[in-house]
Amino acid sequence: MGQLKKDMAFLIKNLKALTKKTEVMARKLDRLEKAAEKKTKAKPKAKAKTKAKPKAKAKTKAKPVKRAVQKKAVGRKAKKVTATDSVLAVINRSKNGVNTARLKQKTGFDEIKIRNIVFRLKKQKRITSKPKGVYIKI
């Protein structure tokens, strides 16, 4: 019975913490929505102000200068080289195949990690083993 009470108290504590986090997220979402509304409302007002001003002089109207829109460079992140990619690269570079000892030496990974990666690559049919323990690309 005592353990049940402890478990219930733990659950209540965690639920309260989750509730607080949810409320904080809801407030942030509301702020973002208000900011987005202000931006959309501010744009038409700015246009209306520029059109509403009457010009006293009867000179020919100057054509509005079009501003070049600067495009933001798409910030593509460089792909991270995964452990699988590095092992596959070592295997692909070799002509006669590579054994696990050579993979361990080239990549610096431990033996278990190399075995798991080799197993995954075999399962994906990206490599095969010629004699036992020597891996070649397909």
C-alpha positions, 0 to 999 in steps of 0.5 A: 500500500505504501508503494502505491502511494509513492507511485501515485505521488510520483505520477501527480508530480510529473503530471503537474510538471507537464501541465506547467510546460504545456501552459508555457508552450501555449503562452508562447504560441499565443505570442507568436500568433499575435506577432504574426497577426500584427505583421499581416495587419501592418503591411496593408496599413503602410500601403494605405498611408502611402496612397492616401497622401494627395500631392499638391504639385501637378508635376508628372508622377515619378515611377516608383523605384522597384527594390531588388528583393534580396533572397536569403541564402538557403542555409543547408547544413552539411550532412553529417558523416555517419559511422555507417557511411565511413565504414562503407567508404572504406569498403568501397575504396578497397579492390579486394575487400576489407576485413574487420581488423582493417576496418577497425584500423581505418575507422577507429571504431571498436569491434562490436560497432563494426560488426553491427555496421557490417551486419546492417550493410549486409542486410541492406544489400550494400556489401557482401562477404566474399570469403568469411570475414572479408567484405566487398561492395556490391 
